Amino acid sequence: MARECNIDARGKFVRLVGGSVSVLAGIIAMLLIVAGILPENIFTIGSVIGMFAGGALGIYEGKSGWCVARAMGIRTPI
């Protein structure tokens, strides 16, 4: 099934910026864990993985113009 563009330019921009911020926050959190400032446990590591995965998905959606939620029929405001 071909992925058709289902978001406009504003939606692409919001997803690119949001994804970039999430990936950057994941990098900062990872560095804080490595430095010993944040505790190294399943919750912090899981949060870092989630920030990377969510950010990567946002960047992908912003670049491709295809939103997973909209493809499933969920109406998103942007």
Secondary structure, DSSP 8 states (H G I E B T S, - for coil): ------S-HHHHHHHHHHHHHHHHHHHHHHHHHHTTSS--SHHHHHHHHHHHHHHHHHHHHHHH---HHHHTT-----
